[in-house]
Amino acid sequence: MAQLQDVMLDEVLPHEQGCRHEIACLAGRMIVTSQDLTATWQYADCPEREANQ
């Protein structure tokens, strides 16, 4: 595997087949879609969050 260098983004998102894990680095990115793990959006009550977001 090539050296991807520093990680700029690491996120797990909902996907129609389960979830999608994307890792973006300086020299490339890796995306994995998984059917045996699911992800859903949940509302989080964050006091420090701005009102318009």
C-alpha positions in Angstrom: 0.0 0.0 0.0 1.3 3.5 -0.9 2.1 5.9 1.9 -1.0 8.0 2.2 0.7 10.4 4.7 -1.2 12.6 7.1 -4.9 12.1 7.6 -7.0 15.1 6.7 -10.5 13.5 7.1 -11.8 10.4 8.8 -15.6 9.9 8.8 -18.2 7.2 8.9 -21.5 8.1 7.1 -24.8 6.3 6.5 -24.9 4.4 3.1 -27.7 2.5 1.4 -25.7 -0.7 1.9 -24.8 0.0 5.6 -22.1 2.6 6.1 -19.3 4.2 4.3 -15.9 4.9 5.9 -13.8 7.5 4.2 -10.2 8.4 5.1 -8.7 11.2 3.1 -5.0 11.8 3.4 -2.5 14.2 1.7 -1.5 11.6 -0.9 -4.8 9.8 -1.5 -7.9 8.4 0.0 -9.4 5.1 1.0 -13.2 4.4 1.0 -14.7 1.3 2.6 -18.4 0.4 2.3 -19.6 -2.1 4.9 -22.9 -4.1 4.9 -22.4 -5.6 8.4 -22.2 -2.2 10.2 -24.8 0.5 9.9 -24.7 4.2 10.6 -27.5 6.6 11.3 -27.7 10.3 12.0 -28.6 11.2 15.6 -29.5 14.7 16.9 -26.9 15.8 19.4 -27.8 18.6 21.9 -24.5 20.6 21.8 -24.7 23.8 23.9 -21.6 25.2 22.1 -23.2 24.7 18.6 -24.3 27.9 16.9 -28.0 28.5 16.6 -28.1 28.6 12.7 -26.4 25.2 12.2 
